[in-house]
């Protein structure tokens, strides 16, 4: 089994501009992925995302924006140790590439960097499987969330 890259594609009935806002803005992110997100959606911005309750055993994850090119690409590094600069070898890289398709957007999510983390084999496999499970749970929440935005507009 290849444990180096996770790739997913989903189609969303919305323009790339709307989808870009939903995958890059902390206010939108916390509606479909983490419970909290604090960062500026600009390259170099460092912050965090939180799964669960920050004050009750929630998981706080370091988060650094790598690239933000509306409405085509948003990427970030995450899982690096708090207080360290996110680089290859201490963090995973997630990229959302958005392509207009019909009346909507094809979103391709890629997560890389698992092998570069230097984990021993069992931990590498565990982390990879946890991320696969996570993306398989959270990404399908994106399109229904975007649909609620379009109902309001």
Buried (B, 14 or more C-beta within 10 A) or exposed (E): EEBEEBEBEBEBBBBBEBBBBBBBBBEBBBBBBBEBBBBEBEBEBBBBBBBEEBEEEBEBBBBBBBBBEEBBBBBBBBBBEEEEEBEEEBBBBBBBBBEBEEEBBBBEBBBBBBEBBEBEEEEBBEBBEEBBEBBEEBBEEBBEBBEEBEEEE
